[in-house]
Amino acid sequence: MREFHGVPQVLEESIVTDFALVRAAVADPMGNAVFHASARNFNPNAATAGRITIVEAEEVVPTGALDPDAVHLPGIFVHRVVALTPEQAAHKAVEKRMTRSE
């Protein structure tokens, strides 16, 4: 417990993982990564929690090709970048198509 501006607050230790594996839409070889849509909700936080962070990128662009304002995860947190093949990039097991038969 610590007090901030007269209000007692409970402080907890942060979670640290041995490895963080995140998937980015675009990354450069230095590890700067851009996520697509809802992947921005959790991936940057998960990446910063890892002692070793591995980014699997659907597309790897040359260093300097990403707009600095568009980068969601700075390369300082990334230890390895793995480029996915087009087949791997197309396969998104989490996404499921739901349709109704009428």
Secondary structure, DSSP 4 states (H G I P E B T S, - for coil): -EEETTEEE---PPP-EEEEEEEEEEE-TT--EE--GGGGTTHHHHHHHEEEEEEEEEEE--TT-S-GGG-SB-GGG-SEEEEPPHHHHH--TT--------
